[in-house]
Amino acid sequence: MSTSGTYVVIQIVLKEKFLGTGSGNLTELEGAINAQAALGYRLHTITTAASGSKGFGGGDRIQATLIFERIG
């Protein structure tokens, strides 16, 4: 992924837990945000969309699209 432009777009698929609440991999999302921040980008926009289920016990999938804007 190139980070030389004014904007960077990243898509991450989050897996929801089958039992309980919350995503099973929010640390991946946090890591992507922190990595871009370290490169001089700030989170500009985030959108989410349901992207289906992996069946019983698999939990639902949510696709997160993050748009980062270069600071300065």
PQR file of N, CA, C, O and H, with PARSE charges and radii, in Angstrom:
ATOM      1  N   MET A   1       0.843  -1.164   0.000 -0.4000 1.5000
ATOM      2  CA  MET A   1       0.000   0.000   0.000 -0.0000 2.0000
ATOM      3  C   MET A   1       0.890   1.228   0.000  0.5500 1.7000
ATOM      4  O   MET A   1       1.807   1.341   0.813 -0.5500 1.4000
ATOM      5  N   SER A   2       0.618   2.142  -0.908 -0.4000 1.5000
ATOM      6  CA  SER A   2       1.360   3.386  -0.992 -0.0000 2.0000
ATOM      7  C   SER A   2       0.742   4.428  -0.071  0.5500 1.7000
ATOM      8  O   SER A   2      -0.481   4.536   0.016 -0.5500 1.4000
ATOM      9  H   SER A   2      -0.127   2.051  -1.569  0.4000 1.0000
ATOM     10  N   THR A   3       1.585   5.196   0.616 -0.4000 1.5000
ATOM     11  CA  THR A   3       1.080   6.255   1.497 -0.0000 2.0000
ATOM     12  C   THR A   3       1.666   7.602   1.093  0.5500 1.7000
ATOM     13  O   THR A   3       1.882   8.460   1.948 -0.5500 1.4000
ATOM     14  H   THR A   3       2.579   5.109   0.544  0.4000 1.0000
ATOM     15  N   SER A   4       1.928   7.801  -0.200 -0.4000 1.5000
ATOM     16  CA  SER A   4       2.537   9.048  -0.641 -0.0000 2.0000
ATOM     17  C   SER A   4       1.500  10.086  -1.044  0.5500 1.7000
ATOM     18  O   SER A   4       1.864  11.245  -1.245 -0.5500 1.4000
ATOM     19  H   SER A   4       1.753   7.103  -0.895  0.4000 1.0000
ATOM     20  N   GLY A   5       0.244   9.732  -1.171 -0.4000 1.5000
ATOM     21  CA  GLY A   5      -0.787  10.661  -1.593 -0.0000 2.0000
ATOM     22  C   GLY A   5      -1.407  11.412  -0.438  0.5500 1.7000
ATOM     23  O   GLY A   5      -1.002  11.269   0.716 -0.5500 1.4000
ATOM     24  H   GLY A   5      -0.052   8.790  -1.008  0.4000 1.0000
ATOM     25  N   THR A   6      -2.403  12.219  -0.775 -0.4000 1.5000
ATOM     26  CA  THR A   6      -3.110  13.000   0.230 -0.0000 2.0000
ATOM     27  C   THR A   6      -4.067  12.121   1.032  0.5500 1.7000
ATOM     28  O   THR A   6      -4.312  12.389   2.208 -0.5500 1.4000
ATOM     29  H   THR A   6      -2.732  12.336  -1.712  0.4000 1.0000
ATOM     30  N   TYR A   7      -4.610  11.071   0.406 -0.4000 1.5000
ATOM     31  CA  TYR A   7      -5.566  10.182   1.068 -0.0000 2.0000
ATOM     32  C   TYR A   7      -5.113   8.735   0.937  0.5500 1.7000
ATOM     33  O   TYR A   7      -4.451   8.364  -0.033 -0.5500 1.4000
ATOM     34  H   TYR A   7      -4.410  10.854  -0.550  0.4000 1.0000
ATOM     35  N   VAL A   8      -5.478   7.927   1.919 -0.4000 1.5000
ATOM     36  CA  VAL A   8      -5.251   6.481   1.906 -0.0000 2.0000
ATOM     37  C   VAL A   8      -6.578   5.821   2.249  0.5500 1.7000
ATOM     38  O   VAL A   8      -7.262   6.247   3.180 -0.5500 1.4000
ATOM     39  H   VAL A   8      -6.015   8.228   2.707  0.4000 1.0000
ATOM     40  N   VAL A   9      -6.947   4.781   1.500 -0.4000 1.5000
ATOM     41  CA  VAL A   9      -8.188   4.041   1.754 -0.0000 2.0000
ATOM     42  C   VAL A   9      -7.822   2.609   2.127  0.5500 1.7000
ATOM     43  O   VAL A   9      -7.048   1.952   1.430 -0.5500 1.4000
ATOM     44  H   VAL A   9      -6.391   4.435   0.744  0.4000 1.0000
ATOM     45  N   ILE A  10      -8.389   2.134   3.241 -0.4000 1.5000
ATOM     46  CA  ILE A  10      -8.136   0.774   3.719 -0.0000 2.0000
ATOM     47  C   ILE A  10      -9.482   0.106   3.984  0.5500 1.7000
ATOM     48  O   ILE A  10     -10.390   0.722   4.542 -0.5500 1.4000
ATOM     49  H   ILE A  10      -9.018   2.668   3.807  0.4000 1.0000
ATOM     50  N   GLN A  11      -9.602  -1.157   3.582 -0.4000 1.5000
ATOM     51  CA  GLN A  11     -10.797  -1.936   3.913 -0.0000 2.0000
ATOM     52  C   GLN A  11     -10.382  -3.087   4.815  0.5500 1.7000
ATOM     53  O   GLN A  11      -9.402  -3.784   4.550 -0.5500 1.4000
ATOM     54  H   GLN A  11      -8.864  -1.658   3.129  0.4000 1.0000
ATOM     55  N   ILE A  12     -11.150  -3.273   5.891 -0.4000 1.5000
ATOM     56  CA  ILE A  12     -10.890  -4.344   6.848 -0.0000 2.0000
ATOM     57  C   ILE A  12     -12.200  -5.091   7.073  0.5500 1.7000
ATOM     58  O   ILE A  12     -13.252  -4.469   7.220 -0.5500 1.4000
ATOM     59  H   ILE A  12     -11.946  -2.707   6.106  0.4000 1.0000
ATOM     60  N   VAL A  13     -12.139  -6.413   7.101 -0.4000 1.5000
ATOM     61  CA  VAL A  13     -13.325  -7.214   7.401 -0.0000 2.0000
ATOM     62  C   VAL A  13     -13.247  -7.628   8.861  0.5500 1.7000
ATOM     63  O   VAL A  13     -12.303  -8.294   9.285 -0.5500 1.4000
ATOM     64  H   VAL A  13     -11.284  -6.917   6.982  0.4000 1.0000
ATOM     65  N   LEU A  14     -14.261  -7.220   9.625 -0.4000 1.5000
ATOM     66  CA  LEU A  14     -14.335  -7.536  11.046 -0.0000 2.0000
ATOM     67  C   LEU A  14     -15.282  -8.700  11.256  0.5500 1.7000
ATOM     68  O   LEU A  14     -16.348  -8.744  10.643 -0.5500 1.4000
ATOM     69  H   LEU A  14     -15.029  -6.679   9.281  0.4000 1.0000
ATOM     70  N   LYS A  15     -14.920  -9.632  12.100 -0.4000 1.5000
ATOM     71  CA  LYS A  15     -15.765 -10.784  12.412 -0.0000 2.0000
ATOM     72  C   LYS A  15     -16.430 -10.548  13.758  0.5500 1.7000
ATOM     73  O   LYS A  15     -15.751 -10.358  14.767 -0.5500 1.4000
ATOM     74  H   LYS A  15     -14.054  -9.596  12.598  0.4000 1.0000
ATOM     75  N   GLU A  16     -17.743 -10.561  13.772 -0.4000 1.5000
ATOM     76  CA  GLU A  16     -18.482 -10.408  15.026 -0.0000 2.0000
ATOM     77  C   GLU A  16     -18.473 -11.730  15.782  0.5500 1.7000
ATOM     78  O   GLU A  16     -18.482 -12.803  15.179 -0.5500 1.4000
ATOM     79  H   GLU A  16     -18.295 -10.716  12.952  0.4000 1.0000
ATOM     80  N   LYS A  17     -18.455 -11.641  17.093 -0.4000 1.5000
ATOM     81  CA  LYS A  17     -18.518 -12.838  17.924 -0.0000 2.0000
ATOM     82  C   LYS A  17     -19.891 -13.493  17.788  0.5500 1.7000
ATOM     83  O   LYS A  17     -20.905 -12.811  17.639 -0.5500 1.4000
ATOM     84  H   LYS A  17     -18.448 -10.769  17.583  0.4000 1.0000
ATOM     85  N   PHE A  18     -19.909 -14.806  17.841 -0.4000 1.5000
ATOM     86  CA  PHE A  18     -21.183 -15.534  17.775 -0.0000 2.0000
ATOM     87  C   PHE A  18     -21.973 -15.356  19.058  0.5500 1.7000
ATOM     88  O   PHE A  18     -23.188 -15.162  19.014 -0.5500 1.4000
ATOM     89  H   PHE A  18     -19.085 -15.361  17.962  0.4000 1.0000
ATOM     90  N   LEU A  19     -21.309 -15.418  20.185 -0.4000 1.5000
ATOM     91  CA  LEU A  19     -21.960 -15.234  21.484 -0.0000 2.0000
ATOM     92  C   LEU A  19     -21.451 -13.951  22.123  0.5500 1.7000
ATOM     93  O   LEU A  19     -20.255 -13.665  22.064 -0.5500 1.4000
ATOM     94  H   LEU A  19     -20.322 -15.576  20.221  0.4000 1.0000
ATOM     95  N   GLY A  20     -22.321 -13.190  22.718 -0.4000 1.5000
ATOM     96  CA  GLY A  20     -21.914 -11.944  23.355 -0.0000 2.0000
ATOM     97  C   GLY A  20     -21.942 -10.795  22.367  0.5500 1.7000
ATOM     98  O   GLY A  20     -22.532 -10.892  21.291 -0.5500 1.4000
ATOM     99  H   GLY A  20     -23.293 -13.422  22.765  0.4000 1.0000
ATOM    100  N   THR A  21     -21.299  -9.715  22.747 -0.4000 1.5000
ATOM    101  CA  THR A  21     -21.284  -8.544  21.888 -0.0000 2.0000
ATOM    102  C   THR A  21     -19.856  -8.120  21.614  0.5500 1.7000
ATOM    103  O   THR A  21     -18.926  -8.525  22.312 -0.5500 1.4000
ATOM    104  H   THR A  21     -20.819  -9.636  23.621  0.4000 1.0000
ATOM    105  N   GLY A  22     -19.696  -7.308  20.601 -0.4000 1.5000
ATOM    106  CA  GLY A  22     -18.382  -6.769  20.260 -0.0000 2.0000
ATOM    107  C   GLY A  22     -17.679  -7.594  19.209  0.5500 1.7000
ATOM    108  O   GLY A  22     -17.969  -8.774  19.012 -0.5500 1.4000
ATOM    109  H   GLY A  22     -20.451  -6.979  20.034  0.4000 1.0000
ATOM    110  N   SER A  23     -16.756  -6.950  18.546 -0.4000 1.5000
ATOM    111  CA  SER A  23     -16.015  -7.614  17.486 -0.0000 2.0000
ATOM    112  C   SER A  23     -14.880  -8.439  18.070  0.5500 1.7000
ATOM    113  O   SER A  23     -14.285  -8.080  19.086 -0.5500 1.4000
ATOM    114  H   SER A  23     -16.521  -5.991  18.706  0.4000 1.0000
ATOM    115  N   GLY A  24     -14.598  -9.534  17.419 -0.4000 1.5000
ATOM    116  CA  GLY A  24     -13.503 -10.388  17.851 -0.0000 2.0000
ATOM    117  C   GLY A  24     -12.144  -9.873  17.426  0.5500 1.7000
ATOM    118  O   GLY A  24     -11.126 -10.408  17.865 -0.5500 1.4000
ATOM    119  H   GLY A  24     -15.081  -9.827  16.594  0.4000 1.0000
ATOM    120  N   ASN A  25     -12.093  -8.840  16.576 -0.4000 1.5000
ATOM    121  CA  ASN A  25     -10.792  -8.370  16.095 -0.0000 2.0000
ATOM    122  C   ASN A  25     -10.720  -6.846  15.976  0.5500 1.7000
ATOM    123  O   ASN A  25     -10.201  -6.319  14.992 -0.5500 1.4000
ATOM    124  H   ASN A  25     -12.920  -8.405  16.220  0.4000 1.0000
ATOM    125  N   LEU A  26     -11.238  -6.152  16.975 -0.4000 1.5000
ATOM    126  CA  LEU A  26     -11.133  -4.694  16.965 -0.0000 2.0000
ATOM    127  C   LEU A  26      -9.686  -4.234  17.089  0.5500 1.7000
ATOM    128  O   LEU A  26      -9.366  -3.109  16.706 -0.5500 1.4000
ATOM    129  H   LEU A  26     -11.659  -6.580  17.774  0.4000 1.0000
ATOM    130  N   THR A  27      -8.811  -5.078  17.613 -0.4000 1.5000
ATOM    131  CA  THR A  27      -7.403  -4.698  17.704 -0.0000 2.0000
ATOM    132  C   THR A  27      -6.796  -4.524  16.313  0.5500 1.7000
ATOM    133  O   THR A  27      -5.886  -3.715  16.136 -0.5500 1.4000
ATOM    134  H   THR A  27      -9.071  -5.992  17.924  0.4000 1.0000
ATOM    135  N   GLU A  28      -7.288  -5.272  15.324 -0.4000 1.5000
ATOM    136  CA  GLU A  28      -6.817  -5.104  13.944 -0.0000 2.0000
ATOM    137  C   GLU A  28      -7.202  -3.730  13.409  0.5500 1.7000
ATOM    138  O   GLU A  28      -6.403  -3.066  12.748 -0.5500 1.4000
ATOM    139  H   GLU A  28      -8.028  -5.929  15.467  0.4000 1.0000
ATOM    140  N   LEU A  29      -8.427  -3.310  13.699 -0.4000 1.5000
ATOM    141  CA  LEU A  29      -8.903  -1.991  13.291 -0.0000 2.0000
ATOM    142  C   LEU A  29      -8.085  -0.899  13.986  0.5500 1.7000
ATOM    143  O   LEU A  29      -7.652   0.063  13.351 -0.5500 1.4000
ATOM    144  H   LEU A  29      -9.075  -3.849  14.236  0.4000 1.0000
ATOM    145  N   GLU A  30      -7.883  -1.058  15.276 -0.4000 1.5000
ATOM    146  CA  GLU A  30      -7.088  -0.094  16.042 -0.0000 2.0000
ATOM    147  C   GLU A  30      -5.661  -0.021  15.507  0.5500 1.7000
ATOM    148  O   GLU A  30      -5.083   1.061  15.411 -0.5500 1.4000
ATOM    149  H   GLU A  30      -8.235  -1.839  15.792  0.4000 1.0000
ATOM    150  N   GLY A  31      -5.106  -1.160  15.166 -0.4000 1.5000
ATOM    151  CA  GLY A  31      -3.749  -1.199  14.624 -0.0000 2.0000
ATOM    152  C   GLY A  31      -3.631  -0.460  13.306  0.5500 1.7000
ATOM    153  O   GLY A  31      -2.651   0.249  13.072 -0.5500 1.4000
ATOM    154  H   GLY A  31      -5.576  -2.039  15.245  0.4000 1.0000
ATOM    155  N   ALA A  32      -4.628  -0.622  12.440 -0.4000 1.5000
ATOM    156  CA  ALA A  32      -4.619   0.076  11.147 -0.0000 2.0000
ATOM    157  C   ALA A  32      -4.694   1.583  11.343  0.5500 1.7000
ATOM    158  O   ALA A  32      -3.995   2.334  10.662 -0.5500 1.4000
ATOM    159  H   ALA A  32      -5.423  -1.197  12.630  0.4000 1.0000
ATOM    160  N   ILE A  33      -5.532   2.028  12.266 -0.4000 1.5000
ATOM    161  CA  ILE A  33      -5.672   3.465  12.543 -0.0000 2.0000
ATOM    162  C   ILE A  33      -4.363   4.019  13.109  0.5500 1.7000
ATOM    163  O   ILE A  33      -3.892   5.069  12.673 -0.5500 1.4000
ATOM    164  H   ILE A  33      -6.100   1.418  12.819  0.4000 1.0000
ATOM    165  N   ASN A  34      -3.780   3.317  14.077 -0.4000 1.5000
ATOM    166  CA  ASN A  34      -2.531   3.779  14.685 -0.0000 2.0000
ATOM    167  C   ASN A  34      -1.364   3.770  13.703  0.5500 1.7000
ATOM    168  O   ASN A  34      -0.504   4.649  13.754 -0.5500 1.4000
ATOM    169  H   ASN A  34      -4.163   2.464  14.432  0.4000 1.0000
ATOM    170  N   ALA A  35      -1.329   2.785  12.812 -0.4000 1.5000
ATOM    171  CA  ALA A  35      -0.253   2.723  11.815 -0.0000 2.0000
ATOM    172  C   ALA A  35      -0.314   3.920  10.876  0.5500 1.7000
ATOM    173  O   ALA A  35       0.719   4.501  10.545 -0.5500 1.4000
ATOM    174  H   ALA A  35      -2.027   2.071  12.770  0.4000 1.0000
ATOM    175  N   GLN A  36      -1.512   4.293  10.447 -0.4000 1.5000
ATOM    176  CA  GLN A  36      -1.650   5.445   9.555 -0.0000 2.0000
ATOM    177  C   GLN A  36      -1.358   6.747  10.292  0.5500 1.7000
ATOM    178  O   GLN A  36      -0.781   7.670   9.718 -0.5500 1.4000
ATOM    179  H   GLN A  36      -2.352   3.821  10.717  0.4000 1.0000
ATOM    180  N   ALA A  37      -1.754   6.824  11.562 -0.4000 1.5000
ATOM    181  CA  ALA A  37      -1.460   8.015  12.363 -0.0000 2.0000
ATOM    182  C   ALA A  37       0.056   8.208  12.491  0.5500 1.7000
ATOM    183  O   ALA A  37       0.545   9.336  12.445 -0.5500 1.4000
ATOM    184  H   ALA A  37      -2.222   6.074  12.028  0.4000 1.0000
ATOM    185  N   ALA A  38       0.785   7.122  12.651 -0.4000 1.5000
ATOM    186  CA  ALA A  38       2.238   7.195  12.767 -0.0000 2.0000
ATOM    187  C   ALA A  38       2.886   7.678  11.472  0.5500 1.7000
ATOM    188  O   ALA A  38       3.998   8.207  11.492 -0.5500 1.4000
ATOM    189  H   ALA A  38       0.387   6.205  12.688  0.4000 1.0000
ATOM    190  N   LEU A  39       2.190   7.497  10.342 -0.4000 1.5000
ATOM    191  CA  LEU A  39       2.698   7.946   9.044 -0.0000 2.0000
ATOM    192  C   LEU A  39       2.258   9.370   8.710  0.5500 1.7000
ATOM    193  O   LEU A  39       2.561   9.882   7.632 -0.5500 1.4000
ATOM    194  H   LEU A  39       1.287   7.067  10.326  0.4000 1.0000
ATOM    195  N   GLY A  40       1.541  10.007   9.640 -0.4000 1.5000
ATOM    196  CA  GLY A  40       1.129  11.385   9.413 -0.0000 2.0000
ATOM    197  C   GLY A  40      -0.257  11.543   8.817  0.5500 1.7000
ATOM    198  O   GLY A  40      -0.563  12.570   8.209 -0.5500 1.4000
ATOM    199  H   GLY A  40       1.294   9.591  10.515  0.4000 1.0000
ATOM    200  N   TYR A  41      -1.098  10.532   8.988 -0.4000 1.5000
ATOM    201  CA  TYR A  41      -2.468  10.594   8.487 -0.0000 2.0000
ATOM    202  C   TYR A  41      -3.440  10.612   9.653  0.5500 1.7000
ATOM    203  O   TYR A  41      -3.145  10.078  10.722 -0.5500 1.4000
ATOM    204  H   TYR A  41      -0.851   9.698   9.482  0.4000 1.0000
ATOM    205  N   ARG A  42      -4.591  11.223   9.452 -0.4000 1.5000
ATOM    206  CA  ARG A  42      -5.663  11.162  10.448 -0.0000 2.0000
ATOM    207  C   ARG A  42      -6.874  10.515   9.796  0.5500 1.7000
ATOM    208  O   ARG A  42      -7.066  10.597   8.583 -0.5500 1.4000
ATOM    209  H   ARG A  42      -4.831  11.657   8.583  0.4000 1.0000
ATOM    210  N   LEU A  43      -7.678   9.877  10.619 -0.4000 1.5000
ATOM    211  CA  LEU A  43      -8.883   9.235  10.119 -0.0000 2.0000
ATOM    212  C   LEU A  43      -9.866  10.313   9.682  0.5500 1.7000
ATOM    213  O   LEU A  43     -10.271  11.159  10.479 -0.5500 1.4000
ATOM    214  H   LEU A  43      -7.521   9.811  11.605  0.4000 1.0000
ATOM    215  N   HIS A  44     -10.240  10.275   8.426 -0.4000 1.5000
ATOM    216  CA  HIS A  44     -11.154  11.263   7.851 -0.0000 2.0000
ATOM    217  C   HIS A  44     -12.576  10.740   7.874  0.5500 1.7000
ATOM    218  O   HIS A  44     -13.489  11.446   8.304 -0.5500 1.4000
ATOM    219  H   HIS A  44      -9.911   9.588   7.778  0.4000 1.0000
ATOM    220  N   THR A  45     -12.776   9.505   7.416 -0.4000 1.5000
ATOM    221  CA  THR A  45     -14.106   8.913   7.306 -0.0000 2.0000
ATOM    222  C   THR A  45     -14.013   7.412   7.550  0.5500 1.7000
ATOM    223  O   THR A  45     -13.036   6.766   7.170 -0.5500 1.4000
ATOM    224  H   THR A  45     -12.034   8.932   7.067  0.4000 1.0000
ATOM    225  N   ILE A  46     -15.046   6.871   8.191 -0.4000 1.5000
ATOM    226  CA  ILE A  46     -15.155   5.418   8.317 -0.0000 2.0000
ATOM    227  C   ILE A  46     -16.596   5.033   8.005  0.5500 1.7000
ATOM    228  O   ILE A  46     -17.533   5.660   8.499 -0.5500 1.4000
ATOM    229  H   ILE A  46     -15.839   7.396   8.499  0.4000 1.0000
ATOM    230  N   THR A  47     -16.766   4.012   7.192 -0.4000 1.5000
ATOM    231  CA  THR A  47     -18.096   3.482   6.893 -0.0000 2.0000
ATOM    232  C   THR A  47     -18.066   1.986   7.143  0.5500 1.7000
ATOM    233  O   THR A  47     -17.014   1.353   7.056 -0.5500 1.4000
ATOM    234  H   THR A  47     -16.004   3.503   6.791  0.4000 1.0000
ATOM    235  N   THR A  48     -19.223   1.426   7.454 -0.4000 1.5000
ATOM    236  CA  THR A  48     -19.316  -0.017   7.643 -0.0000 2.0000
ATOM    237  C   THR A  48     -20.472  -0.568   6.827  0.5500 1.7000
ATOM    238  O   THR A  48     -21.449   0.130   6.556 -0.5500 1.4000
ATOM    239  H   THR A  48     -20.078   1.940   7.524  0.4000 1.0000
ATOM    240  N   ALA A  49     -20.350  -1.820   6.442 -0.4000 1.5000
ATOM    241  CA  ALA A  49     -21.403  -2.506   5.706 -0.0000 2.0000
ATOM    242  C   ALA A  49     -21.379  -3.976   6.092  0.5500 1.7000
ATOM    243  O   ALA A  49     -20.308  -4.556   6.269 -0.5500 1.4000
ATOM    244  H   ALA A  49     -19.556  -2.387   6.662  0.4000 1.0000
ATOM    245  N   ALA A  50     -22.544  -4.576   6.221 -0.4000 1.5000
ATOM    246  CA  ALA A  50     -22.641  -6.015   6.493 -0.0000 2.0000
ATOM    247  C   ALA A  50     -22.147  -6.758   5.266  0.5500 1.7000
ATOM    248  O   ALA A  50     -22.498  -6.420   4.136 -0.5500 1.4000
ATOM    249  H   ALA A  50     -23.414  -4.105   6.077  0.4000 1.0000
ATOM    250  N   SER A  51     -21.322  -7.781   5.501 -0.4000 1.5000
ATOM    251  CA  SER A  51     -20.797  -8.536   4.367 -0.0000 2.0000
ATOM    252  C   SER A  51     -21.051 -10.030   4.520  0.5500 1.7000
ATOM    253  O   SER A  51     -20.284 -10.850   4.016 -0.5500 1.4000
ATOM    254  H   SER A  51     -21.037  -8.055   6.420  0.4000 1.0000
ATOM    255  N   GLY A  52     -22.124 -10.380   5.213 -0.4000 1.5000
ATOM    256  CA  GLY A  52     -22.524 -11.781   5.271 -0.0000 2.0000
ATOM    257  C   GLY A  52     -22.048 -12.505   6.505  0.5500 1.7000
ATOM    258  O   GLY A  52     -21.435 -11.923   7.400 -0.5500 1.4000
ATOM    259  H   GLY A  52     -22.748  -9.714   5.623  0.4000 1.0000
ATOM    260  N   SER A  53     -22.346 -13.800   6.532 -0.4000 1.5000
ATOM    261  CA  SER A  53     -22.047 -14.650   7.669 -0.0000 2.0000
ATOM    262  C   SER A  53     -21.312 -15.879   7.181  0.5500 1.7000
ATOM    263  O   SER A  53     -21.453 -16.273   6.023 -0.5500 1.4000
ATOM    264  H   SER A  53     -22.844 -14.273   5.806  0.4000 1.0000
ATOM    265  N   LYS A  54     -20.540 -16.478   8.041 -0.4000 1.5000
ATOM    266  CA  LYS A  54     -19.838 -17.722   7.720 -0.0000 2.0000
ATOM    267  C   LYS A  54     -20.590 -18.942   8.249  0.5500 1.7000
ATOM    268  O   LYS A  54     -20.004 -20.016   8.388 -0.5500 1.4000
ATOM    269  H   LYS A  54     -20.425 -16.158   8.982  0.4000 1.0000
ATOM    270  N   GLY A  55     -21.878 -18.786   8.542 -0.4000 1.5000
ATOM    271  CA  GLY A  55     -22.665 -19.921   9.001 -0.0000 2.0000
ATOM    272  C   GLY A  55     -22.681 -20.057  10.508  0.5500 1.7000
ATOM    273  O   GLY A  55     -22.180 -19.196  11.232 -0.5500 1.4000
ATOM    274  H   GLY A  55     -22.354 -17.914   8.429  0.4000 1.0000
ATOM    275  N   PHE A  56     -23.264 -21.148  10.970 -0.4000 1.5000
ATOM    276  CA  PHE A  56     -23.424 -21.377  12.405 -0.0000 2.0000
ATOM    277  C   PHE A  56     -22.080 -21.356  13.102  0.5500 1.7000
ATOM    278  O   PHE A  56     -21.147 -22.052  12.705 -0.5500 1.4000
ATOM    279  H   PHE A  56     -23.672 -21.847  10.382  0.4000 1.0000
ATOM    280  N   GLY A  57     -21.993 -20.545  14.151 -0.4000 1.5000
ATOM    281  CA  GLY A  57     -20.761 -20.471  14.923 -0.0000 2.0000
ATOM    282  C   GLY A  57     -19.709 -19.560  14.329  0.5500 1.7000
ATOM    283  O   GLY A  57     -18.697 -19.279  14.970 -0.5500 1.4000
ATOM    284  H   GLY A  57     -22.751 -19.979  14.474  0.4000 1.0000
ATOM    285  N   GLY A  58     -19.936 -19.094  13.108 -0.4000 1.5000
ATOM    286  CA  GLY A  58     -18.929 -18.277  12.443 -0.0000 2.0000
ATOM    287  C   GLY A  58     -19.047 -16.801  12.711  0.5500 1.7000
ATOM    288  O   GLY A  58     -18.067 -16.070  12.572 -0.5500 1.4000
ATOM    289  H   GLY A  58     -20.759 -19.323  12.587  0.4000 1.0000
ATOM    290  N   GLY A  59     -20.226 -16.341  13.092 -0.4000 1.5000
ATOM    291  CA  GLY A  59     -20.406 -14.920  13.339 -0.0000 2.0000
ATOM    292  C   GLY A  59     -20.571 -14.153  12.042  0.5500 1.7000
ATOM    293  O   GLY A  59     -20.220 -14.632  10.963 -0.5500 1.4000
ATOM    294  H   GLY A  59     -21.023 -16.934  13.205  0.4000 1.0000
ATOM    295  N   ASP A  60     -21.108 -12.964  12.170 -0.4000 1.5000
ATOM    296  CA  ASP A  60     -21.304 -12.109  11.001 -0.0000 2.0000
ATOM    297  C   ASP A  60     -20.014 -11.374  10.663  0.5500 1.7000
ATOM    298  O   ASP A  60     -19.109 -11.247  11.488 -0.5500 1.4000
ATOM    299  H   ASP A  60     -21.393 -12.575  13.046  0.4000 1.0000
ATOM    300  N   ARG A  61     -19.961 -10.898   9.431 -0.4000 1.5000
ATOM    301  CA  ARG A  61     -18.813 -10.125   8.964 -0.0000 2.0000
ATOM    302  C   ARG A  61     -19.273  -8.696   8.689  0.5500 1.7000
ATOM    303  O   ARG A  61     -20.353  -8.471   8.143 -0.5500 1.4000
ATOM    304  H   ARG A  61     -20.696 -11.002   8.761  0.4000 1.0000
ATOM    305  N   ILE A  62     -18.442  -7.744   9.075 -0.4000 1.5000
ATOM    306  CA  ILE A  62     -18.694  -6.340   8.797 -0.0000 2.0000
ATOM    307  C   ILE A  62     -17.467  -5.800   8.075  0.5500 1.7000
ATOM    308  O   ILE A  62     -16.339  -5.958   8.542 -0.5500 1.4000
ATOM    309  H   ILE A  62     -17.564  -7.927   9.519  0.4000 1.0000
ATOM    310  N   GLN A  63     -17.698  -5.162   6.934 -0.4000 1.5000
ATOM    311  CA  GLN A  63     -16.603  -4.561   6.184 -0.0000 2.0000
ATOM    312  C   GLN A  63     -16.493  -3.098   6.580  0.5500 1.7000
ATOM    313  O   GLN A  63     -17.453  -2.341   6.444 -0.5500 1.4000
ATOM    314  H   GLN A  63     -18.615  -5.033   6.555  0.4000 1.0000
ATOM    315  N   ALA A  64     -15.339  -2.704   7.064 -0.4000 1.5000
ATOM    316  CA  ALA A  64     -15.073  -1.318   7.441 -0.0000 2.0000
ATOM    317  C   ALA A  64     -14.179  -0.698   6.384  0.5500 1.7000
ATOM    318  O   ALA A  64     -13.133  -1.255   6.049 -0.5500 1.4000
ATOM    319  H   ALA A  64     -14.558  -3.319   7.174  0.4000 1.0000
ATOM    320  N   THR A  65     -14.584   0.460   5.852 -0.4000 1.5000
ATOM    321  CA  THR A  65     -13.769   1.209   4.911 -0.0000 2.0000
ATOM    322  C   THR A  65     -13.313   2.475   5.626  0.5500 1.7000
ATOM    323  O   THR A  65     -14.128   3.279   6.079 -0.5500 1.4000
ATOM    324  H   THR A  65     -15.433   0.912   6.124  0.4000 1.0000
ATOM    325  N   LEU A  66     -12.012   2.636   5.717 -0.4000 1.5000
ATOM    326  CA  LEU A  66     -11.429   3.783   6.418 -0.0000 2.0000
ATOM    327  C   LEU A  66     -10.717   4.668   5.412  0.5500 1.7000
ATOM    328  O   LEU A  66      -9.935   4.180   4.596 -0.5500 1.4000
ATOM    329  H   LEU A  66     -11.349   1.983   5.348  0.4000 1.0000
ATOM    330  N   ILE A  67     -10.979   5.956   5.463 -0.4000 1.5000
ATOM    331  CA  ILE A  67     -10.301   6.926   4.612 -0.0000 2.0000
ATOM    332  C   ILE A  67      -9.468   7.821   5.518  0.5500 1.7000
ATOM    333  O   ILE A  67      -9.982   8.452   6.442 -0.5500 1.4000
ATOM    334  H   ILE A  67     -11.614   6.353   6.126  0.4000 1.0000
ATOM    335  N   PHE A  68      -8.186   7.862   5.237 -0.4000 1.5000
ATOM    336  CA  PHE A  68      -7.251   8.672   6.011 -0.0000 2.0000
ATOM    337  C   PHE A  68      -6.797   9.860   5.170  0.5500 1.7000
ATOM    338  O   PHE A  68      -6.628   9.738   3.957 -0.5500 1.4000
ATOM    339  H   PHE A  68      -7.768   7.350   4.486  0.4000 1.0000
ATOM    340  N   GLU A  69      -6.602  11.006   5.814 -0.4000 1.5000
ATOM    341  CA  GLU A  69      -6.156  12.215   5.155 -0.0000 2.0000
ATOM    342  C   GLU A  69      -4.795  12.612   5.729  0.5500 1.7000
ATOM    343  O   GLU A  69      -4.583  12.584   6.942 -0.5500 1.4000
ATOM    344  H   GLU A  69      -6.740  11.105   6.800  0.4000 1.0000
ATOM    345  N   ARG A  70      -3.883  12.981   4.834 -0.4000 1.5000
ATOM    346  CA  ARG A  70      -2.549  13.409   5.289 -0.0000 2.0000
ATOM    347  C   ARG A  70      -2.688  14.697   6.089  0.5500 1.7000
ATOM    348  O   ARG A  70      -3.410  15.614   5.699 -0.5500 1.4000
ATOM    349  H   ARG A  70      -4.056  13.004   3.849  0.4000 1.0000
ATOM    350  N   ILE A  71      -1.984  14.747   7.215 -0.4000 1.5000
ATOM    351  CA  ILE A  71      -1.986  15.935   8.065 -0.0000 2.0000
ATOM    352  C   ILE A  71      -0.876  16.864   7.576  0.5500 1.7000
ATOM    353  O   ILE A  71       0.266  16.441   7.391 -0.5500 1.4000
ATOM    354  H   ILE A  71      -1.398  14.002   7.532  0.4000 1.0000
ATOM    355  N   GLY A  72      -1.221  18.119   7.371 -0.4000 1.5000
ATOM    356  CA  GLY A  72      -0.225  19.124   6.982 -0.0000 2.0000
ATOM    357  C   GLY A  72       0.078  19.232   5.569  0.5500 1.7000
ATOM    358  O   GLY A  72       0.904  20.055   5.176 -0.5500 1.4000
ATOM    359  H   GLY A  72      -2.148  18.463   7.521  0.4000 1.0000
TER
END
